[in-house]
Amino acid sequence: MGNINSVLVLRSMVFDKIEFERKGFKNNRKLKFKLQVTIGLDEEGLYKVTLVLNGTKQDEYEIVISLSGFFAIDGKEKLEDKMISDLINKNAVAILMPYLRSELTLLTAQPDTESVVLPPFNINKIFEN
């Protein structure tokens, strides 16, 4: 069956920031959030992909979660630029998303707060926009 390992390798992952600030009591408003993606290279040549979720549930809480993954691409010199771009922009973000989703659920599972589960995202659509 050959080698089925991905050339995209997650070397390290860290939560840069986790904040939950209570503003009031549980209410029926919806959590409004914005997701930002930043991609760059670190000093060791690894691709640093950072997801930042900023959310507000009016009169209840504000939340910020920042998560960074550090990725290497094995055999990068053999790949076309488009393939490298897709691996970092789409696959790396898709790899990090479950961790962000899980942390949001954990943080919102507080007393007198309704736990939030982010729906699955279409990563391709995010990068089209």
C-alpha positions in Angstrom: 0.0 0.0 0.0 3.0 2.3 0.0 3.7 5.2 2.3 0.4 6.8 3.4 2.0 9.4 5.8 1.3 13.0 5.0 4.2 15.3 4.0 2.6 17.9 6.4 3.9 17.3 9.9 2.6 19.0 13.0 5.8 19.5 15.1 4.2 21.5 18.0 1.0 23.1 19.0 0.3 25.6 21.8 -2.5 27.7 23.1 -1.2 31.3 23.0 -4.1 32.9 24.8 -7.2 31.6 26.6 -9.6 34.2 28.1 -13.1 34.0 29.4 -14.6 37.1 30.9 -18.0 36.9 32.6 -20.2 40.0 31.8 -23.5 38.8 33.2 -25.8 35.8 33.6 -26.9 33.1 31.2 -29.2 34.5 28.5 -30.8 33.4 25.2 -28.6 35.5 22.9 -26.3 33.8 20.4 -22.6 33.7 20.6 -21.2 36.0 17.9 -17.6 35.2 16.9 -14.9 36.0 14.4 -12.2 33.6 13.3 -8.9 34.9 12.1 -6.1 32.8 10.5 -2.5 34.0 10.3 0.2 32.1 8.5 3.9 32.8 8.5 7.4 31.2 8.9 9.2 31.1 12.3 12.9 31.5 12.9 13.4 27.7 12.5 11.8 27.6 9.1 8.6 26.0 10.4 5.2 27.2 9.1 3.4 28.9 12.0 -0.4 28.8 11.6 -2.4 30.7 14.2 -6.1 30.5 14.7 -7.7 33.2 16.9 -11.4 33.1 17.9 -12.9 36.2 19.4 -16.4 35.8 20.7 -19.0 37.8 22.5 -22.3 36.6 24.0 -23.9 39.9 24.8 -24.4 40.6 28.5 -23.0 37.2 29.4 -19.3 36.7 28.4 -16.5 37.5 26.1 -14.0 34.8 25.0 -10.6 34.8 23.2 -8.8 31.6 22.2 -5.5 31.7 20.2 -3.9 28.5 19.1 -0.7 28.1 17.1 0.6 25.1 15.3 4.1 24.7 13.9 4.3 22.6 10.8 7.1 21.2 8.6 6.7 19.8 5.1 8.8 16.8 4.4 10.3 16.8 0.9 9.2 20.4 0.4 11.8 20.9 -2.4 10.0 18.3 -4.5 6.6 20.0 -4.2 5.1 22.8 -6.3 4.3 26.1 -4.6 0.5 25.6 -5.1 0.7 22.2 -3.3 2.7 23.8 -0.4 0.2 26.7 -0.2 -2.8 24.3 -0.1 -1.1 22.1 2.6 -0.5 25.1 4.8 -3.6 27.1 4.1 -6.2 24.3 4.2 -4.8 21.2 5.7 -2.9 22.8 8.6 -6.0 24.9 9.5 -8.1 21.7 9.3 -5.7 19.9 11.7 -5.9 22.7 14.3 -9.7 23.3 14.1 -10.7 20.4 16.4 -8.5 21.7 19.1 -10.0 25.1 18.9 -13.5 23.7 18.8 -12.8 21.5 21.9 -11.3 24.4 23.9 -14.3 26.6 23.2 -16.6 23.9 24.3 -14.6 23.3 27.5 -14.5 27.0 28.3 -18.2 27.5 27.8 -19.1 24.5 29.9 -19.1 26.7 33.0 -21.8 27.0 35.7 -24.7 29.0 34.5 -23.4 29.1 30.9 -24.6 27.1 27.9 -21.8 25.0 26.4 -21.0 26.0 22.8 -20.0 23.5 20.1 -18.7 25.1 16.9 -20.2 23.6 13.7 -17.8 22.1 11.2 -16.3 24.7 8.9 -15.7 24.4 5.2 -12.0 25.4 5.1 -12.0 25.8 1.4 -14.8 28.4 1.6 -12.9 30.3 4.3 -9.9 30.7 2.0 -12.1 31.6 -1.0 -13.3 34.6 1.0 
